[in-house]
């Protein structure tokens, strides 16, 4: 049994451990239903399953470089422009942003809109570039 004195002296460290553990487990416990893909798995989906790639970054970010063949709809425009991609509801959709946070929101919106296979590119365009995969500035 842990002595009370130890708990009193280390209360802050115990709280930090409990909070960080909860933060690590939260995505698993909430079950967002969004699968993440590494850049390598994303390229396999693109090549083998003809996945659609959607960039949800802002226009300036898009102009600085994006995945070749990607479509561009900013996260803020997604609700208004979702009709442009509705014909792809049954195809795999790989969504990305700079690091993976905005794209997770976009994935949730697409899931709610009835898209069947929605995947978040883990680490976003940064992870894609870091693995040496191609980036283009051409539209």
FIKOLZA-1660 file (N, C-alpha, C; in steps of 0.1 Angstrom, whole numbers, plus 5000, padded with zeros to 4 digits):
% residues 139
   i   px   py   pz ch aa at
   1 5008 4988 5000  A  X  N
   1 5000 5000 5000  A  X CA
   1 5009 5012 5000  A  X  C
   2 5004 5023 4993  A  X  N
   2 5012 5035 4992  A  X CA
   2 5010 5044 5004  A  X  C
   3 5020 5048 5010  A  X  N
   3 5019 5057 5022  A  X CA
   3 5012 5070 5019  A  X  C
   4 5004 5075 5028  A  X  N
   4 4997 5088 5026  A  X CA
   4 5007 5099 5024  A  X  C
   5 5018 5098 5032  A  X  N
   5 5028 5109 5031  A  X CA
   5 5034 5110 5017  A  X  C
   6 5036 5099 5010  A  X  N
   6 5042 5098 4997  A  X CA
   6 5032 5105 4987  A  X  C
   7 5019 5102 4988  A  X  N
   7 5009 5109 4980  A  X CA
   7 5008 5124 4982  A  X  C
   8 5009 5128 4995  A  X  N
   8 5009 5142 4997  A  X CA
   8 5021 5150 4991  A  X  C
   9 5033 5144 4992  A  X  N
   9 5045 5150 4987  A  X CA
   9 5045 5150 4972  A  X  C
  10 5039 5141 4966  A  X  N
  10 5040 5139 4951  A  X CA
  10 5026 5142 4944  A  X  C
  11 5017 5149 4950  A  X  N
  11 5004 5151 4945  A  X CA
  11 5005 5158 4931  A  X  C
  12 5013 5167 4929  A  X  N
  12 5014 5174 4916  A  X CA
  12 5019 5164 4905  A  X  C
  13 5029 5156 4908  A  X  N
  13 5033 5146 4898  A  X CA
  13 5023 5136 4895  A  X  C
  14 5015 5132 4905  A  X  N
  14 5005 5122 4903  A  X CA
  14 4994 5128 4894  A  X  C
  15 4990 5141 4896  A  X  N
  15 4980 5148 4888  A  X CA
  15 4985 5149 4874  A  X  C
  16 4998 5152 4871  A  X  N
  16 5003 5153 4858  A  X CA
  16 5003 5140 4851  A  X  C
  17 5006 5129 4858  A  X  N
  17 5006 5116 4852  A  X CA
  17 4991 5112 4849  A  X  C
  18 4982 5115 4857  A  X  N
  18 4968 5111 4854  A  X CA
  18 4963 5119 4842  A  X  C
  19 4966 5132 4842  A  X  N
  19 4961 5140 4831  A  X CA
  19 4967 5136 4818  A  X  C
  20 4980 5134 4817  A  X  N
  20 4987 5130 4805  A  X CA
  20 4982 5116 4800  A  X  C
  21 4980 5107 4810  A  X  N
  21 4975 5094 4806  A  X CA
  21 4961 5095 4800  A  X  C
  22 4953 5104 4805  A  X  N
  22 4939 5106 4800  A  X CA
  22 4940 5111 4786  A  X  C
  23 4949 5121 4784  A  X  N
  23 4950 5127 4771  A  X CA
  23 4955 5117 4760  A  X  C
  24 4963 5108 4764  A  X  N
  24 4968 5098 4755  A  X CA
  24 4957 5088 4751  A  X  C
  25 4949 5085 4761  A  X  N
  25 4938 5075 4759  A  X CA
  25 4925 5081 4753  A  X  C
  26 4924 5094 4754  A  X  N
  26 4911 5100 4750  A  X CA
  26 4907 5097 4735  A  X  C
  27 4915 5098 4725  A  X  N
  27 4911 5094 4712  A  X CA
  27 4906 5080 4711  A  X  C
  28 4912 5071 4718  A  X  N
  28 4908 5057 4717  A  X CA
  28 4894 5055 4724  A  X  C
  29 4892 5062 4736  A  X  N
  29 4880 5061 4743  A  X CA
  29 4868 5068 4736  A  X  C
  30 4871 5079 4729  A  X  N
  30 4860 5086 4723  A  X CA
  30 4856 5080 4710  A  X  C
  31 4865 5072 4704  A  X  N
  31 4862 5065 4692  A  X CA
  31 4856 5073 4680  A  X  C
  32 4864 5082 4675  A  X  N
  32 4860 5091 4665  A  X CA
  32 4856 5084 4652  A  X  C
  33 4861 5072 4650  A  X  N
  33 4858 5065 4638  A  X CA
  33 4865 5069 4626  A  X  C
  34 4875 5077 4627  A  X  N
  34 4883 5082 4616  A  X CA
  34 4896 5074 4616  A  X  C
  35 4899 5067 4605  A  X  N
  35 4912 5060 4605  A  X CA
  35 4923 5069 4600  A  X  C
  36 4934 5068 4605  A  X  N
  36 4946 5076 4601  A  X CA
  36 4955 5067 4592  A  X  C
  37 4961 5074 4582  A  X  N
  37 4970 5066 4573  A  X CA
  37 4984 5073 4574  A  X  C
  38 4994 5065 4573  A  X  N
  38 5008 5070 4572  A  X CA
  38 5009 5074 4557  A  X  C
  39 5019 5082 4553  A  X  N
  39 5021 5085 4539  A  X CA
  39 5022 5073 4530  A  X  C
  40 5029 5063 4536  A  X  N
  40 5031 5051 4528  A  X CA
  40 5018 5044 4525  A  X  C
  41 5010 5042 4535  A  X  N
  41 4997 5036 4533  A  X CA
  41 4988 5045 4524  A  X  C
  42 4989 5058 4525  A  X  N
  42 4981 5067 4517  A  X CA
  42 4985 5064 4502  A  X  C
  43 4997 5063 4499  A  X  N
  43 5001 5061 4485  A  X CA
  43 4996 5048 4480  A  X  C
  44 4996 5038 4489  A  X  N
  44 4990 5025 4485  A  X CA
  44 4975 5026 4481  A  X  C
  45 4968 5033 4490  A  X  N
  45 4954 5036 4487  A  X CA
  45 4952 5043 4474  A  X  C
  46 4960 5053 4472  A  X  N
  46 4959 5061 4460  A  X CA
  46 4962 5053 4447  A  X  C
  47 4972 5044 4448  A  X  N
  47 4975 5036 4436  A  X CA
  47 4967 5024 4434  A  X  C
  48 4963 5017 4445  A  X  N
  48 4955 5005 4444  A  X CA
  48 4940 5007 4444  A  X  C
  49 4935 5017 4451  A  X  N
  49 4921 5019 4452  A  X CA
  49 4916 5032 4446  A  X  C
  50 4924 5039 4439  A  X  N
  50 4921 5051 4432  A  X CA
  50 4914 5061 4442  A  X  C
  51 4921 5063 4453  A  X  N
  51 4916 5072 4464  A  X CA
  51 4916 5086 4459  A  X  C
  52 4906 5094 4464  A  X  N
  52 4906 5108 4462  A  X CA
  52 4914 5115 4473  A  X  C
  53 4922 5125 4469  A  X  N
  53 4930 5132 4479  A  X CA
  53 4924 5146 4480  A  X  C
  54 4921 5150 4492  A  X  N
  54 4915 5163 4495  A  X CA
  54 4924 5171 4504  A  X  C
  55 4928 5183 4500  A  X  N
  55 4936 5192 4508  A  X CA
  55 4927 5203 4513  A  X  C
  56 4926 5204 4527  A  X  N
  56 4917 5214 4533  A  X CA
  56 4924 5226 4539  A  X  C
  57 4937 5228 4535  A  X  N
  57 4944 5239 4539  A  X CA
  57 4940 5252 4533  A  X  C
  58 4944 5263 4537  A  X  N
  58 4941 5276 4531  A  X CA
  58 4948 5278 4518  A  X  C
  59 4943 5287 4510  A  X  N
  59 4948 5289 4496  A  X CA
  59 4963 5292 4496  A  X  C
  60 4968 5300 4505  A  X  N
  60 4982 5303 4505  A  X CA
  60 4991 5291 4508  A  X  C
  61 4986 5282 4517  A  X  N
  61 4993 5270 4520  A  X CA
  61 4993 5260 4507  A  X  C
  62 4982 5260 4501  A  X  N
  62 4980 5252 4489  A  X CA
  62 4990 5256 4478  A  X  C
  63 4991 5269 4476  A  X  N
  63 5000 5275 4466  A  X CA
  63 5015 5272 4469  A  X  C
  64 5019 5270 4481  A  X  N
  64 5032 5267 4485  A  X CA
  64 5036 5252 4482  A  X  C
  65 5027 5244 4479  A  X  N
  65 5029 5230 4476  A  X CA
  65 5019 5221 4481  A  X  C
  66 5015 5211 4473  A  X  N
  66 5004 5202 4476  A  X CA
  66 5007 5188 4470  A  X  C
  67 5000 5178 4474  A  X  N
  67 5002 5165 4469  A  X CA
  67 4997 5165 4454  A  X  C
  68 5004 5160 4445  A  X  N
  68 5000 5159 4431  A  X CA
  68 4987 5152 4429  A  X  C
  69 4978 5158 4422  A  X  N
  69 4964 5152 4419  A  X CA
  69 4954 5155 4430  A  X  C
  70 4958 5162 4441  A  X  N
  70 4949 5165 4452  A  X CA
  70 4939 5176 4447  A  X  C
  71 4927 5175 4453  A  X  N
  71 4917 5185 4451  A  X CA
  71 4918 5195 4463  A  X  C
  72 4914 5207 4461  A  X  N
  72 4915 5217 4471  A  X CA
  72 4902 5223 4475  A  X  C
  73 4898 5221 4487  A  X  N
  73 4886 5228 4493  A  X CA
  73 4890 5231 4507  A  X  C
  74 4891 5244 4511  A  X  N
  74 4895 5247 4524  A  X CA
  74 4884 5242 4534  A  X  C
  75 4889 5240 4546  A  X  N
  75 4880 5235 4557  A  X CA
  75 4868 5245 4559  A  X  C
  76 4870 5258 4558  A  X  N
  76 4860 5267 4560  A  X CA
  76 4849 5267 4548  A  X  C
  77 4853 5262 4537  A  X  N
  77 4844 5261 4525  A  X CA
  77 4838 5248 4523  A  X  C
  78 4842 5238 4531  A  X  N
  78 4838 5224 4529  A  X CA
  78 4823 5222 4529  A  X  C
  79 4816 5228 4539  A  X  N
  79 4801 5227 4539  A  X CA
  79 4795 5232 4527  A  X  C
  80 4799 5243 4521  A  X  N
  80 4793 5250 4510  A  X CA
  80 4797 5242 4497  A  X  C
  81 4808 5236 4496  A  X  N
  81 4813 5230 4484  A  X CA
  81 4813 5214 4484  A  X  C
  82 4807 5208 4494  A  X  N
  82 4807 5194 4495  A  X CA
  82 4800 5187 4483  A  X  C
  83 4791 5194 4476  A  X  N
  83 4784 5189 4465  A  X CA
  83 4794 5186 4453  A  X  C
  84 4806 5193 4453  A  X  N
  84 4816 5190 4443  A  X CA
  84 4822 5177 4444  A  X  C
  85 4822 5171 4455  A  X  N
  85 4828 5158 4457  A  X CA
  85 4818 5147 4461  A  X  C
  86 4805 5150 4461  A  X  N
  86 4795 5139 4465  A  X CA
  86 4796 5127 4456  A  X  C
  87 4799 5129 4444  A  X  N
  87 4800 5117 4435  A  X CA
  87 4810 5107 4439  A  X  C
  88 4819 5111 4448  A  X  N
  88 4830 5102 4452  A  X CA
  88 4827 5095 4466  A  X  C
  89 4814 5096 4470  A  X  N
  89 4811 5091 4484  A  X CA
  89 4815 5076 4486  A  X  C
  90 4815 5068 4476  A  X  N
  90 4818 5054 4478  A  X CA
  90 4833 5051 4477  A  X  C
  91 4841 5061 4472  A  X  N
  91 4855 5059 4470  A  X CA
  91 4863 5063 4482  A  X  C
  92 4875 5057 4484  A  X  N
  92 4883 5061 4496  A  X CA
  92 4887 5076 4494  A  X  C
  93 4886 5084 4505  A  X  N
  93 4890 5098 4505  A  X CA
  93 4901 5100 4516  A  X  C
  94 4912 5105 4511  A  X  N
  94 4923 5108 4520  A  X CA
  94 4923 5123 4522  A  X  C
  95 4922 5128 4534  A  X  N
  95 4921 5142 4537  A  X CA
  95 4934 5146 4544  A  X  C
  96 4939 5158 4540  A  X  N
  96 4951 5163 4547  A  X CA
  96 4951 5178 4549  A  X  C
  97 4959 5182 4558  A  X  N
  97 4961 5197 4560  A  X CA
  97 4976 5198 4563  A  X  C
  98 4980 5208 4571  A  X  N
  98 4994 5209 4574  A  X CA
  98 5000 5199 4583  A  X  C
  99 4992 5196 4594  A  X  N
  99 4997 5186 4604  A  X CA
  99 4987 5175 4607  A  X  C
 100 4975 5176 4603  A  X  N
 100 4965 5166 4606  A  X CA
 100 4953 5170 4615  A  X  C
 101 4954 5182 4620  A  X  N
 101 4943 5186 4629  A  X CA
 101 4930 5191 4622  A  X  C
 102 4932 5200 4612  A  X  N
 102 4921 5205 4604  A  X CA
 102 4915 5194 4596  A  X  C
 103 4923 5185 4591  A  X  N
 103 4918 5174 4583  A  X CA
 103 4910 5164 4591  A  X  C
 104 4913 5163 4604  A  X  N
 104 4904 5154 4612  A  X CA
 104 4890 5160 4613  A  X  C
 105 4889 5173 4614  A  X  N
 105 4876 5180 4615  A  X CA
 105 4869 5178 4601  A  X  C
 106 4876 5179 4590  A  X  N
 106 4870 5176 4577  A  X CA
 106 4866 5162 4576  A  X  C
 107 4873 5153 4581  A  X  N
 107 4870 5139 4581  A  X CA
 107 4856 5136 4588  A  X  C
 108 4855 5143 4599  A  X  N
 108 4842 5141 4607  A  X CA
 108 4830 5147 4599  A  X  C
 109 4832 5158 4592  A  X  N
 109 4822 5164 4584  A  X CA
 109 4818 5155 4573  A  X  C
 110 4828 5149 4566  A  X  N
 110 4825 5140 4555  A  X CA
 110 4818 5127 4559  A  X  C
 111 4822 5122 4571  A  X  N
 111 4815 5110 4576  A  X CA
 111 4801 5113 4579  A  X  C
 112 4798 5125 4585  A  X  N
 112 4784 5129 4588  A  X CA
 112 4776 5131 4575  A  X  C
 113 4783 5135 4564  A  X  N
 113 4776 5137 4551  A  X CA
 113 4775 5124 4543  A  X  C
 114 4779 5113 4549  A  X  N
 114 4776 5100 4543  A  X CA
 114 4788 5094 4534  A  X  C
 115 4800 5100 4535  A  X  N
 115 4811 5094 4528  A  X CA
 115 4815 5082 4536  A  X  C
 116 4817 5071 4528  A  X  N
 116 4819 5058 4534  A  X CA
 116 4833 5055 4539  A  X  C
 117 4843 5059 4531  A  X  N
 117 4857 5056 4534  A  X CA
 117 4865 5068 4536  A  X  C
 118 4866 5074 4548  A  X  N
 118 4873 5086 4550  A  X CA
 118 4886 5084 4558  A  X  C
 119 4897 5089 4554  A  X  N
 119 4910 5086 4561  A  X CA
 119 4917 5099 4563  A  X  C
 120 4923 5101 4574  A  X  N
 120 4931 5113 4577  A  X CA
 120 4946 5110 4575  A  X  C
 121 4953 5118 4568  A  X  N
 121 4967 5116 4565  A  X CA
 121 4974 5120 4578  A  X  C
 122 4979 5110 4585  A  X  N
 122 4986 5113 4598  A  X CA
 122 4998 5122 4596  A  X  C
 123 4999 5133 4603  A  X  N
 123 5010 5142 4601  A  X CA
 123 5009 5152 4590  A  X  C
 124 4998 5151 4582  A  X  N
 124 4996 5160 4571  A  X CA
 124 5006 5161 4561  A  X  C
 125 5007 5172 4554  A  X  N
 125 5016 5174 4543  A  X CA
 125 5031 5174 4548  A  X  C
 126 5032 5178 4561  A  X  N
 126 5046 5178 4567  A  X CA
 126 5051 5164 4567  A  X  C
 127 5043 5154 4571  A  X  N
 127 5048 5140 4571  A  X CA
 127 5050 5135 4557  A  X  C
 128 5041 5139 4548  A  X  N
 128 5043 5135 4534  A  X CA
 128 5056 5140 4529  A  X  C
 129 5059 5152 4531  A  X  N
 129 5072 5158 4526  A  X CA
 129 5084 5152 4533  A  X  C
 130 5083 5150 4546  A  X  N
 130 5094 5144 4553  A  X CA
 130 5098 5130 4548  A  X  C
 131 5088 5123 4543  A  X  N
 131 5092 5109 4537  A  X CA
 131 5097 5110 4523  A  X  C
 132 5098 5122 4517  A  X  N
 132 5104 5124 4504  A  X CA
 132 5094 5122 4493  A  X  C
 133 5081 5121 4496  A  X  N
 133 5071 5120 4485  A  X CA
 133 5069 5133 4478  A  X  C
 134 5064 5132 4465  A  X  N
 134 5064 5144 4457  A  X CA
 134 5054 5155 4462  A  X  C
 135 5057 5167 4460  A  X  N
 135 5049 5179 4463  A  X CA
 135 5050 5188 4450  A  X  C
 136 5038 5193 4446  A  X  N
 136 5038 5202 4434  A  X CA
 136 5032 5215 4437  A  X  C
 137 5035 5225 4429  A  X  N
 137 5028 5238 4430  A  X CA
 137 5019 5241 4419  A  X  C
 138 5018 5231 4410  A  X  N
 138 5009 5232 4398  A  X CA
 138 4995 5229 4402  A  X  C
 139 4986 5236 4396  A  X  N
 139 4971 5234 4399  A  X CA
 139 4967 5223 4389  A  X  C
% end
